[in-house]
């Protein structure tokens, strides 16, 4: 049996029905893993019932009521109250109390290494991604395949109780998204970043996705790796709450870890972990040395660098939960998800572009 089972869930219908299916599938993981973490307990004690959380909810309902309805479905399916699940989905928009452990502070600042690989000739463009997170969530995550009554069909990896979109996924418009956590110190009242990620899963193309990230009412942000199958365009988008900077990736491959790199944000205070610096440097070096000739996994699974993290190779308190590779052709996206280097292609498939 896999050491890291990734449960495949199919959902369809309206927003509440899709959310309910996700909540039911992730109920035990949410209850036994996520809600028991120090991070959640600290956020719950600090923010439950607060005007700040209520304002985040109001902003989300005003901007994207359908995705809040999905969270309501998740809560019902998981047999949790709405505020519990909404708060969990706002974890990146809320400041942790200062008295949490160093481990919890480190996990909150970690997350992921991505590669954007432009097309060569008639070949596909590619986006590849290591999803890093709290070790407690290993084996509790889902691969969701949804057919919505509104918007395109989509698929996404997700943590228990979380709105899909914030890790890696794609839709039938041929849009691919992978996410890198950033910790910019510009949190503000606005639309939670999980809602923004879910909105991008509904976008019909790269330009529409970028317009979503240019909203000035976002509560916090991520780094987004975006790809469009029809054109094989790739974009690296840094989008903290206070701005949005876009770099199209066409000439050579790029990597991104978990801190802001673009000059537009040179003056923005952020948390940069040693792990993020080391992984960024290692990925940049391997790309320059031609390691991608062996495929994206040659970089993301490399045992001589801190890029891949398991229980024996952790440079902080997170570890790699899953690895994904998306190949973007004009008429389709071929995808594969690895549970571990020795459990490749745990899930795979092709999504036709419509």
Secondary structure, DSSP 4 states (H G I P E B T S, - for coil): --SS--EEEEEEESHHHHHHHHHHHHHHHIIIIITTSHHHHHHHHHHTT-HHHHHHHHHHHHH-HHHHHHHHHHHHHHT--HHHHHHHHTGGGSPPPTTS-HHHHHHHH---EEEEE---TTSPEEEEEEEEEEGGGTT--EEEEEEESSS--EEEEE-TTPPTTSSEEEETTSEEEEEEE--BS---SSB-HHHHHHHHHT-SSHHHHHHHHT-S-BSS-EEEEEEETTTTEEEEEEE-TT--EEEE--SS-EEE-SS--SGGGTTS-B---HHHHHHHHHHHHHHHTTGGGG-HHHHHT-TTSSSS--TTS-SSSEEEEEEEEEEEETTEEEEEEESBTTBTTSEEEEEE--
